[in-house]
Amino acid sequence: MPVVLIVDDEEDLLLLCRNLLTREGFRVVTARDGEEAVWVLRRIMGQGTLDLVILDIMLPLRDGVEVVRFIRSQKNIGKVPILALSAVSDADWKIRTIEEGADDFLAKPFSSRELVARVHALARRVEKERDSGPMPKARYDLGDLVVDTYRYETRIDGREIRLTPIEFRILVYLVSHEDVVIRREELMKVLWGESWEVDEHNLNVHIWALRRKLGEKSDSPRFIETLRGTGYRFRSSALARMQEGAGKPASSV
C-alpha cells in the first residue's frame, strides 16, 4: 500500500485529504506544522518507506519550502514526489517552491477530484519508474556541460549544479534527444505520466528554474531552445554555431 504524508495546519482540510486518499488505497500519515513534518519524515526514514508528500507552503514553525528543501537533502527520500498546496496566489512563492524541488503545485481551494487526479498522476510516475528500473546509465559530455546519470550529477565548467529530481529528468531527456524538438505534451507525459493532470504553467516554471541554474541568458540561451507553440530542443554546439552563422537567435521564452 503506497504511503503518503500530508502536511497542513487546516484541520478540516487535513481530515478531508486523509479520508479521500485512504479511500483511494493510500496509507496516510499526517502532520500539522513544519517541525512535526520533519519529525515524521525522520521517523519514516528510519522505519519505513514514503511514496508521496502533500504539503501546504504556509505552515507554522517551519514553512513548506523549508520542508521541501529538507526532503531533497535526504538521500533515502530525496526523490519522493512532492505536491505543494497554497492559498497564496503570489507567483514568487510558486517559483521558489518549485525551484526547491516540488514536482507539482495545486492552488487552494481545489476540488476533491483535482486532488485525487494529481496524486494518481504522481503515483503512476513512481510506479512507472519502479517497473522500468533506474534511469539508464550514461554520461553526456557537452562541452562545458556534463550530465552524469551514474552519479546523478550535473556540472558546468567543473562546478556541480544542484538540480531537483524533476529538473534533472528534464535535462536528461532533452540531452538524450540532442537537436530533436521535444513537444511540450511529450515532455509532460515523461514527467507526470501518460494521463497527466498538470497545469502547463508548472512545466514553464520547471524549465525556467533549470535554465537559471544552467546560467542561461534570456536573450541568448546556450543549451535549451524554445520553439514557440511547439516545445523545446537541446542545442548541440554544432547546431548553435550553424544558427549563429545564419543570424538566427535562439528563444528562451
Rosetta silent file (secondary structure, phi, psi, omega in degrees, C-alpha in Angstrom):
SEQUENCE: MPVVLIVDDEEDLLLLCRNLLTREGFRVVTARDGEEAVWVLRRIMGQGTLDLVILDIMLPLRDGVEVVRFIRSQKNIGKVPILALSAVSDADWKIRTIEEGADDFLAKPFSSRELVARVHALARRVEKERDSGPMPKARYDLGDLVVDTYRYETRIDGREIRLTPIEFRILVYLVSHEDVVIRREELMKVLWGESWEVDEHNLNVHIWALRRKLGEKSDSPRFIETLRGTGYRFRSSALARMQEGAGKPASSV
SCORE:     score description
SCORE:     0.000 S_00000001
   1 L     0.000  123.920 -179.512    0.000    0.000    0.000 S_00000001
   2 L   -61.990  143.567 -179.090    1.542    3.366   -1.045 S_00000001
   3 E  -107.655  129.328  178.898    2.368    5.715    1.830 S_00000001
   4 E  -125.234  135.270  174.126    1.584    9.439    1.595 S_00000001
   5 E  -100.688  125.759  176.778    2.479   12.169    4.081 S_00000001
   6 E  -113.575  127.558 -178.523    0.018   15.095    4.226 S_00000001
   7 E  -123.652  115.695  178.869    1.125   18.284    5.987 S_00000001
   8 L  -160.573  143.180 -179.594   -1.390   21.084    6.586 S_00000001
   9 L   -91.874   -1.104  175.232   -2.397   23.229    9.547 S_00000001
  10 L   -90.423  108.903 -172.881   -6.055   23.361    8.469 S_00000001
  11 H   -60.104  -42.009 -178.761   -7.677   20.544   10.441 S_00000001
  12 H   -64.668  -42.698 -179.840  -10.754   20.236    8.193 S_00000001
  13 H   -67.628  -39.214  178.977   -8.670   20.080    5.017 S_00000001
  14 H   -60.704  -44.057  179.427   -6.280   17.586    6.589 S_00000001
  15 H   -65.539  -42.326  178.858   -9.182   15.322    7.515 S_00000001
  16 H   -60.268  -48.895 -178.952  -10.742   15.661    4.049 S_00000001
  17 H   -63.169  -40.905  179.956   -7.479   14.778    2.271 S_00000001
  18 H   -62.534  -45.131 -179.740   -6.820   11.868    4.603 S_00000001
  19 H   -65.630  -41.773  179.736  -10.290   10.389    4.023 S_00000001
  20 H   -59.913  -49.291 -173.901  -10.082   10.910    0.259 S_00000001
  21 H   -76.992  -27.921  173.594   -6.726    9.240   -0.143 S_00000001
  22 H   -62.939  -42.864  177.236   -7.498    6.433    2.287 S_00000001
  23 H   -64.926  -26.895  179.798  -10.478    5.546    0.072 S_00000001
  24 L   -84.144    1.797  174.713   -8.119    5.666   -2.941 S_00000001
  25 L    97.528   15.149  178.251   -5.929    2.965   -1.403 S_00000001
  26 L   -97.952  149.306  166.983   -3.168    5.023    0.250 S_00000001
  27 E   -92.622  120.929 -169.974   -1.862    4.688    3.782 S_00000001
  28 E  -105.925  131.456  171.924   -1.914    8.254    5.091 S_00000001
  29 E  -116.024  141.522 -175.681    0.397    9.837    7.650 S_00000001
  30 E  -125.251  158.176  172.237   -0.289   13.420    8.751 S_00000001
  31 E  -147.795  153.535 -173.071    1.483   16.410   10.298 S_00000001
  32 L  -113.345   -2.597  175.280    0.155   19.852   11.228 S_00000001
  33 L  -156.273  172.575 -175.152    3.238   22.064   11.028 S_00000001
  34 H   -66.284  -36.849  179.338    6.712   22.119    9.522 S_00000001
  35 H   -66.295  -43.521  177.936    8.509   20.921   12.634 S_00000001
  36 H   -64.416  -36.869  179.005    6.179   17.952   13.048 S_00000001
  37 H   -60.203  -45.477  179.632    6.600   17.173    9.353 S_00000001
  38 H   -64.095  -40.492  178.029   10.389   16.949    9.712 S_00000001
  39 H   -60.873  -45.288  179.138    9.994   14.755   12.816 S_00000001
  40 H   -63.722  -41.380  179.214    7.627   12.421   10.923 S_00000001
  41 H   -62.488  -41.091  177.374    9.984   12.317    7.940 S_00000001
  42 H   -63.161  -40.129  178.639   12.915   11.356   10.163 S_00000001
  43 H   -64.812  -42.986  178.721   10.836    8.584   11.704 S_00000001
  44 H   -62.259  -41.622 -179.759    9.795    7.323    8.269 S_00000001
  45 H   -59.872  -32.457 -177.800   13.408    7.333    7.081 S_00000001
  46 H   -87.012  -19.110 -170.089   14.342    5.090    9.981 S_00000001
  47 H  -125.252  -19.183 -174.178   11.379    2.726    9.885 S_00000001
  48 L  -160.449 -153.187 -177.103    9.690    2.538    6.510 S_00000001
  49 L  -120.494  164.542  179.486    9.078    3.912    3.039 S_00000001
  50 L  -140.897  131.605 -175.978    7.436    7.020    1.621 S_00000001
  51 L  -109.242  -21.245 -176.088    5.796    7.321   -1.797 S_00000001
  52 E  -163.649  144.987  174.427    4.385   10.861   -1.869 S_00000001
  53 E  -123.826  131.693  172.922    4.327   14.107    0.119 S_00000001
  54 E  -119.869  122.939 -177.881    1.490   16.656    0.001 S_00000001
  55 E  -146.561  146.049  174.248    2.155   19.827    1.945 S_00000001
  56 E   -76.832  147.332  179.957    0.923   23.352    2.365 S_00000001
  57 L   -79.144  -38.009 -176.848    3.537   26.039    1.781 S_00000001
  58 L   -91.980   81.623 -177.992    2.357   28.386    4.533 S_00000001
  59 L  -106.680  151.145  172.975    2.996   26.215    7.608 S_00000001
  60 L   -71.093  158.006  173.433    3.590   27.230   11.219 S_00000001
  61 L    70.075  -47.713  176.526    7.027   26.845   12.880 S_00000001
  62 L  -149.231  121.375 -173.031    8.782   25.898    9.622 S_00000001
  63 L   -71.899  165.190 -175.070    7.354   26.820    6.223 S_00000001
  64 H   -62.366  -31.517  178.675    6.692   24.324    3.483 S_00000001
  65 H   -63.179  -39.939  177.223    9.590   25.498    1.333 S_00000001
  66 H   -64.890  -37.584  178.164   11.996   24.582    4.153 S_00000001
  67 H   -66.456  -42.061  175.552   10.362   21.164    4.428 S_00000001
  68 H   -57.893  -46.349  179.678   10.768   20.646    0.663 S_00000001
  69 H   -60.148  -40.827  177.867   14.418   21.632    0.987 S_00000001
  70 H   -61.731  -46.478 -179.244   14.871   19.156    3.851 S_00000001
  71 H   -59.407  -46.324 -176.993   13.330   16.312    1.842 S_00000001
  72 H   -68.010  -18.442  179.828   15.527   16.979   -1.180 S_00000001
  73 H   -86.092   -8.319 -176.717   18.645   16.996    1.022 S_00000001
  74 L   -97.560  129.622 -173.316   17.998   13.454    2.303 S_00000001
  75 L   -63.629  -43.254 -171.788   19.489   10.600    0.336 S_00000001
  76 L   -85.134  -14.244  174.749   16.843    7.937    1.010 S_00000001
  77 L  -124.308    8.979 -171.954   13.750   10.128    0.468 S_00000001
  78 L   -64.378  -17.772 -177.474   15.283   12.833   -1.718 S_00000001
  79 L  -108.245    8.197 -179.197   13.474   11.745   -4.881 S_00000001
  80 L   -65.641  137.678  178.444    9.973   11.297   -3.441 S_00000001
  81 L   -63.598  141.506 -179.209    7.315   13.229   -5.426 S_00000001
  82 E  -126.222  124.740  173.788    6.086   16.404   -3.703 S_00000001
  83 E  -107.153  115.764 -178.526    2.738   18.098   -4.350 S_00000001
  84 E   -93.439  140.749  177.683    2.691   21.629   -2.911 S_00000001
  85 E  -117.946  146.293  176.064   -0.528   23.352   -1.848 S_00000001
  86 E  -163.508  140.963  172.441   -1.088   27.053   -1.305 S_00000001
  87 L   -90.821   -5.174 -179.134   -3.833   29.631   -0.981 S_00000001
  88 L   -83.738  127.293 -177.423   -1.275   32.321   -1.814 S_00000001
  89 L   -89.454   -2.141 -177.843   -1.527   33.485   -5.427 S_00000001
  90 L   -62.373  120.985 -178.711    1.907   35.141   -5.395 S_00000001
  91 H   -62.595  -29.837 -179.151    3.915   33.719   -8.308 S_00000001
  92 H   -61.778  -37.991  178.154    7.175   34.152   -6.377 S_00000001
  93 H   -63.864  -42.900 -179.684    6.073   31.555   -3.827 S_00000001
  94 H   -63.174  -45.863  179.968    5.262   29.085   -6.580 S_00000001
  95 H   -62.457  -45.160 -179.459    8.587   29.643   -8.315 S_00000001
  96 H   -61.553  -41.716 -178.581   10.518   29.368   -5.056 S_00000001
  97 H   -65.689  -44.475  179.627    8.730   26.145   -4.117 S_00000001
  98 H   -69.158  -36.635  175.919    9.342   24.503   -7.492 S_00000001
  99 H   -59.444  -37.438 -178.759   12.961   25.699   -7.500 S_00000001
 100 H   -76.405  -16.138  173.199   13.486   23.926   -4.188 S_00000001
 101 L   133.612    3.745  176.076   12.120   20.692   -5.606 S_00000001
 102 L   -65.946  140.435 -178.551    8.302   20.448   -5.600 S_00000001
 103 L   -85.915  -31.468 -177.320    7.062   18.365   -8.539 S_00000001
 104 E  -148.669  161.485 -174.651    3.616   19.898   -8.826 S_00000001
 105 E  -137.697  127.542 -178.212    1.672   22.821   -7.390 S_00000001
 106 E  -124.760  122.552 -177.187   -2.042   22.949   -6.589 S_00000001
 107 E   -82.294  137.753  173.182   -3.775   26.213   -5.673 S_00000001
 108 L   -84.467  147.102   -6.857   -6.337   26.345   -2.875 S_00000001
 109 L   -77.421  153.579  179.378   -9.257   25.983   -2.964 S_00000001
 110 L  -133.279  161.124  179.267   -9.285   22.845   -5.094 S_00000001
 111 L   -85.654  156.547  176.563  -11.816   20.126   -5.809 S_00000001
 112 H   -59.295  -39.392 -179.084  -11.556   16.612   -4.429 S_00000001
 113 H   -62.253  -41.908 -179.133  -11.460   15.326   -7.991 S_00000001
 114 H   -67.331  -41.670  178.227   -8.487   17.512   -8.899 S_00000001
 115 H   -59.906  -48.481 -178.622   -6.505   16.483   -5.817 S_00000001
 116 H   -61.184  -40.686  179.440   -7.090   12.791   -6.496 S_00000001
 117 H   -63.073  -43.992  179.816   -6.126   13.222  -10.173 S_00000001
 118 H   -64.114  -43.253 -178.992   -2.848   14.971   -9.278 S_00000001
 119 H   -62.647  -45.151 -179.793   -1.984   12.358   -6.662 S_00000001
 120 H   -66.226  -34.968  177.604   -2.629    9.466   -9.028 S_00000001
 121 H   -61.927  -44.742  178.923   -0.564   11.142  -11.770 S_00000001
 122 H   -68.382  -39.229  179.408    2.425   11.397   -9.424 S_00000001
 123 H   -65.016  -38.700  177.380    1.871    7.867   -8.103 S_00000001
 124 H   -63.349  -36.948  178.528    1.778    6.481  -11.651 S_00000001
 125 H   -62.725  -43.543  179.152    5.087    8.169  -12.362 S_00000001
 126 H   -63.233  -45.236 -179.532    6.674    6.488   -9.350 S_00000001
 127 H   -62.355  -40.342  179.636    5.206    3.106  -10.318 S_00000001
 128 H   -63.972  -41.675  179.693    6.437    3.512  -13.892 S_00000001
 129 H   -65.260  -38.876  178.926    9.949    4.334  -12.697 S_00000001
 130 H   -67.354  -40.840 -179.296    9.993    1.302  -10.416 S_00000001
 131 H   -68.355  -35.745 -176.582    8.719   -1.006  -13.182 S_00000001
 132 H   -87.632   -6.483 -179.580   11.186    0.315  -15.747 S_00000001
 133 L    84.561 -175.855 -177.832   14.109    0.243  -13.323 S_00000001
 134 L   -68.368  164.822  178.167   16.590    3.023  -12.671 S_00000001
 135 L   -57.382  135.817  179.237   17.392    5.769  -15.143 S_00000001
 136 L   -52.102  135.779 -176.843   19.621    4.472  -17.980 S_00000001
 137 L   -80.586  127.062 -179.139   23.251    4.971  -17.066 S_00000001
 138 L  -162.061  158.398  173.650   25.036    7.420  -19.285 S_00000001
 139 E  -128.994  123.339 -179.002   27.443   10.330  -19.239 S_00000001
 140 E  -107.855  113.340  176.218   26.837   13.212  -21.603 S_00000001
 141 E  -100.040  109.844 -172.492   29.874   15.412  -22.270 S_00000001
 142 E  -124.357   60.989 -177.630   28.552   18.514  -23.960 S_00000001
 143 L    70.892 -118.716  179.969   31.424   20.956  -23.932 S_00000001
 144 L   -70.788  -20.428 -175.070   31.182   22.971  -20.723 S_00000001
 145 E  -102.172  130.918  175.188   28.198   20.909  -19.579 S_00000001
 146 E  -125.393  126.123  177.163   28.467   17.352  -18.229 S_00000001
 147 E  -117.223  118.653 -172.356   25.380   15.343  -17.285 S_00000001
 148 E  -122.041  106.205  179.482   26.185   12.110  -15.449 S_00000001
 149 L   -81.416  -12.683  172.708   23.338    9.722  -14.606 S_00000001
 150 L   -63.074  -46.898 -176.600   25.798    7.300  -12.978 S_00000001
 151 L  -101.035   -1.548 -176.844   26.403    9.814  -10.191 S_00000001
 152 L    57.699   48.860 -175.102   23.176   11.793  -10.632 S_00000001
 153 E  -127.258  150.767  171.826   25.313   14.902  -11.218 S_00000001
 154 E  -130.303  130.437 -179.283   25.311   17.949  -13.468 S_00000001
 155 E  -131.848  141.979  171.631   28.435   20.081  -13.872 S_00000001
 156 E  -124.627  123.451 -176.868   29.262   23.266  -15.760 S_00000001
 157 L    53.351   36.608  178.182   32.948   24.140  -16.082 S_00000001
 158 L    82.044   -5.746 -177.990   33.645   21.506  -13.425 S_00000001
 159 E   -97.105  128.090 -178.577   31.265   23.105  -10.907 S_00000001
 160 E   -72.043  135.975  178.319   28.395   20.929   -9.678 S_00000001
 161 L  -107.534  125.620 -178.876   24.907   22.338  -10.259 S_00000001
 162 L   -83.339  109.911  178.340   22.235   21.343   -7.749 S_00000001
 163 L  -109.642  148.253  172.751   19.136   20.253   -9.666 S_00000001
 164 L   -74.367  163.013  179.313   15.865   18.955   -8.290 S_00000001
 165 H   -54.477  -41.128 -177.020   14.822   15.440   -9.400 S_00000001
 166 H   -73.023  -34.971  175.689   12.340   16.794  -11.936 S_00000001
 167 H   -64.091  -40.195  178.865   14.858   19.326  -13.343 S_00000001
 168 H   -64.761  -40.498  178.424   17.384   16.504  -13.732 S_00000001
 169 H   -62.893  -41.755  177.587   14.792   14.366  -15.545 S_00000001
 170 H   -60.272  -49.514 -176.616   14.023   17.239  -17.924 S_00000001
 171 H   -62.608  -45.691 -179.413   17.688   17.823  -18.666 S_00000001
 172 H   -61.741  -41.562 -179.243   18.499   14.136  -19.199 S_00000001
 173 H   -64.959  -41.236 -179.312   15.540   13.710  -21.547 S_00000001
 174 H   -69.452  -44.990 -177.632   16.499   16.751  -23.602 S_00000001
 175 H   -69.724  -27.732  178.181   20.225   15.959  -23.847 S_00000001
 176 L   -75.868  -10.678  174.220   19.461   12.335  -24.756 S_00000001
 177 L  -121.038   47.837 -175.197   17.461   13.727  -27.712 S_00000001
 178 L   -52.775  131.350  178.774   20.051   16.315  -28.706 S_00000001
 179 L    69.825    6.107  177.366   18.916   18.629  -31.555 S_00000001
 180 L  -101.190  135.325  177.607   15.486   16.962  -31.611 S_00000001
 181 L   -76.147  121.821  177.823   12.408   19.090  -30.945 S_00000001
 182 E  -103.599  118.486 -179.115   10.528   17.695  -27.943 S_00000001
 183 E   -66.970  149.519  179.928    6.893   18.705  -27.863 S_00000001
 184 H   -57.623  -41.064 -178.376    5.533   20.082  -24.596 S_00000001
 185 H   -62.464  -40.187  179.138    2.925   17.306  -24.445 S_00000001
 186 H   -64.710  -44.151 -178.720    5.611   14.628  -24.765 S_00000001
 187 H   -64.904  -39.158  178.583    7.729   16.175  -22.026 S_00000001
 188 H   -65.845  -36.956  177.592    4.742   16.444  -19.672 S_00000001
 189 H   -67.828  -37.980  176.855    3.907   12.780  -20.211 S_00000001
 190 H   -62.816  -40.394 -174.953    7.509   11.813  -19.475 S_00000001
 191 H   -80.795  -40.221 -170.353    7.483   13.844  -16.254 S_00000001
 192 H  -121.017    2.813  175.988    3.988   13.225  -14.910 S_00000001
 193 L   103.789  166.034 -174.515    2.696   10.125  -16.673 S_00000001
 194 L   -62.682  -38.831 -177.745    0.507    9.240  -19.606 S_00000001
 195 L  -106.497   54.523 -174.567   -2.688   10.623  -18.078 S_00000001
 196 L   -67.560  144.905  176.850   -1.214   13.783  -16.620 S_00000001
 197 L  -128.601   70.208 -170.659   -3.459   16.322  -14.939 S_00000001
 198 L  -128.391  139.751  174.545   -0.989   19.159  -14.547 S_00000001
 199 L   -64.331  125.310 -178.373   -1.155   22.903  -15.069 S_00000001
 200 H   -59.266  -26.075  179.026    1.057   23.636  -18.092 S_00000001
 201 H   -61.990  -28.600  178.145    2.424   26.652  -16.237 S_00000001
 202 H   -61.117  -40.153  177.536    4.181   24.219  -13.876 S_00000001
 203 H   -63.309  -41.658  177.983    6.305   22.981  -16.785 S_00000001
 204 H   -56.740  -43.270 -177.867    7.191   26.584  -17.662 S_00000001
 205 H   -67.157  -41.164  178.384    8.392   27.174  -14.097 S_00000001
 206 H   -62.894  -43.507  178.852   10.498   23.988  -14.073 S_00000001
 207 H   -63.924  -43.275  178.647   12.100   24.927  -17.402 S_00000001
 208 H   -59.710  -45.276 -178.997   12.716   28.486  -16.162 S_00000001
 209 H   -65.061  -41.391  178.845   14.344   27.211  -12.959 S_00000001
 210 H   -62.094  -46.151  179.750   16.508   24.734  -14.899 S_00000001
 211 H   -61.529  -41.004 -179.579   17.691   27.426  -17.298 S_00000001
 212 H   -61.858  -42.091 -179.967   18.520   29.775  -14.447 S_00000001
 213 H   -69.244  -27.834  177.204   20.654   27.116  -12.753 S_00000001
 214 L   -81.558   -2.469  178.670   22.431   26.426  -16.050 S_00000001
 215 L    76.466   25.346 -179.646   23.304   30.116  -16.283 S_00000001
 216 L   -69.111  142.858  172.295   21.217   30.689  -19.390 S_00000001
 217 L   -94.722  138.970 -175.466   20.738   34.264  -20.619 S_00000001
 218 L   -62.254  -30.712 -176.764   17.189   35.172  -21.574 S_00000001
 219 L   -91.264  -13.923 -178.544   18.238   36.748  -24.865 S_00000001
 220 L  -153.672   73.811 -179.926   20.737   34.057  -25.943 S_00000001
 221 L   -63.597  138.393 -179.883   20.300   30.616  -24.333 S_00000001
 222 L   -83.494  -34.063 -168.481   23.273   28.299  -24.732 S_00000001
 223 L  -115.524  -55.357 -170.999   21.566   24.981  -24.205 S_00000001
 224 E  -104.858  117.276 -178.053   17.757   24.868  -24.156 S_00000001
 225 E  -104.216  137.068  174.956   15.908   26.481  -27.027 S_00000001
 226 E   -95.651  130.720  171.999   12.183   27.205  -27.056 S_00000001
 227 E  -107.741  107.175 -170.517   10.261   26.702  -30.281 S_00000001
 228 L   -53.552  130.565  177.751    7.161   28.795  -29.803 S_00000001
 229 L    76.695    0.585 -176.356    3.935   26.844  -29.822 S_00000001
 230 L  -123.180  -66.377 -176.186    5.812   23.556  -30.189 S_00000001
 231 E   172.400 -140.835 -173.266    8.277   22.626  -27.475 S_00000001
 232 E  -134.106  158.163  177.902   11.964   22.570  -26.574 S_00000001
 233 E  -145.146  133.570  171.508   15.259   21.473  -28.059 S_00000001
 234 E   -86.701  118.201 -174.267   18.664   20.914  -26.527 S_00000001
 235 L   -85.948  126.169  170.134   21.070   22.510  -28.983 S_00000001
 236 L   -71.320  162.552  179.389   24.341   20.817  -29.780 S_00000001
 237 H   -62.646  -32.173  179.460   27.343   23.101  -30.245 S_00000001
 238 H   -66.967  -43.732  178.949   27.225   22.344  -33.997 S_00000001
 239 H   -66.325  -39.408  179.757   23.590   23.456  -34.285 S_00000001
 240 H   -60.852  -44.150  179.810   24.296   26.551  -32.187 S_00000001
 241 H   -64.674  -38.455 -179.777   27.174   27.548  -34.496 S_00000001
 242 H   -65.954  -42.328  179.187   25.019   26.940  -37.555 S_00000001
 243 H   -66.404  -40.403 -179.898   22.172   29.090  -36.169 S_00000001
 244 H   -65.993  -37.280  179.170   24.566   31.848  -35.151 S_00000001
 245 H   -66.828  -29.859  179.232   26.150   31.796  -38.592 S_00000001
 246 L   -86.754   -2.044  179.757   22.722   32.172  -40.146 S_00000001
 247 L    73.910   25.070 -178.337   21.934   35.043  -37.804 S_00000001
 248 L  -103.340  110.910  179.398   19.035   33.186  -36.170 S_00000001
 249 L   -74.087  148.294  175.341   18.767   33.833  -32.429 S_00000001
 250 L   -85.233  151.952 -178.924   17.544   31.074  -30.119 S_00000001
 251 L  -104.185  140.529  177.690   14.496   31.697  -27.978 S_00000001
 252 L  -116.457   10.086 -176.354   14.367   31.149  -24.225 S_00000001
 253 L   -77.218    0.000    0.000   10.766   32.211  -23.654 S_00000001
